Amino acid sequence: SIFKELSDADLAAVEQAMKCTDVWKYRYRQIGELSGGERQRVWLSLSLAQEPNILLLDEPTTYLDSRHQIELMELVKRTQRERNIMVVM
């Protein structure tokens, strides 16, 4: 149920995903306060916290500057290797 308390494992997965995507520092901010690029990383973090076998990404670098585009793509590649998940873009 969406109304149940998160388990310790759930909380650990969320924290790990947020740290992996460098959005942990935004954990107390509202999504509307974030820039487009920050939101993109939050959405990726949300997906990774669910520990998927397949990750579907539609234009994952939208709203990101060049530096963050490269960082995000490197993050996706590293995550794909480390978690052994299929990534479809």
C-alpha positions in Angstrom: 0.0 0.0 0.0 1.2 3.5 -0.7 0.2 4.5 2.8 2.4 2.1 4.8 5.5 3.2 6.6 8.8 2.7 4.7 10.9 -0.1 5.9 14.6 0.4 6.9 15.5 -1.3 3.6 13.3 1.2 1.7 14.9 4.2 3.5 18.4 2.8 2.8 17.6 2.4 -0.9 16.2 5.9 -1.1 19.3 7.4 0.6 21.7 5.4 -1.5 19.9 6.5 -4.7 19.9 10.1 -3.6 23.6 10.1 -2.8 24.4 8.3 -6.0 22.7 11.0 -8.0 24.0 13.8 -5.9 20.6 15.0 -4.7 20.9 14.1 -1.0 21.6 17.8 -0.3 18.1 18.6 -1.6 16.2 16.2 0.6 14.5 19.0 2.6 13.6 21.1 -0.4 10.3 21.1 -2.4 10.6 19.9 -5.9 9.3 23.2 -7.2 12.3 24.9 -5.7 14.8 22.9 -7.8 16.2 23.8 -11.2 15.3 21.7 -14.3 18.6 19.8 -14.1 18.2 19.2 -10.4 14.8 17.8 -11.0 16.1 15.5 -13.7 18.6 14.0 -11.2 15.8 13.7 -8.6 13.6 11.7 -11.1 16.6 9.4 -11.9 17.1 9.0 -8.1 13.4 8.1 -7.7 13.8 5.4 -10.4 17.0 4.0 -8.9 15.5 3.8 -5.4 13.0 1.3 -6.8 15.9 -1.0 -7.7 14.7 -1.8 -11.2 16.0 -4.5 -13.5 15.2 -2.3 -16.5 15.6 1.5 -16.5 13.7 3.4 -19.3 15.0 6.9 -19.8 13.4 9.4 -22.1 15.6 12.3 -22.8 17.4 12.1 -19.5 19.7 15.0 -20.2 17.0 17.5 -20.8 17.5 20.8 -18.9 21.1 19.8 -18.0 24.1 21.9 -19.0 27.0 20.2 -20.8 28.9 19.3 -17.7 25.9 17.7 -16.0 24.9 15.9 -19.2 28.3 14.1 -19.2 28.0 13.5 -15.4 24.5 12.0 -15.7 25.5 9.8 -18.6 28.6 8.5 -16.7 26.3 7.9 -13.7 23.9 5.9 -15.8 26.8 3.8 -17.3 28.2 3.2 -13.8 24.9 2.3 -12.4 24.2 0.0 -15.3 27.5 -1.9 -14.6 27.2 -1.9 -10.8 23.6 -2.8 -10.5 23.6 -5.0 -13.6 20.4 -3.3 -15.0 19.4 -2.8 -18.6 19.1 0.8 -19.6 16.9 1.8 -22.6 17.1 5.4 -23.9 
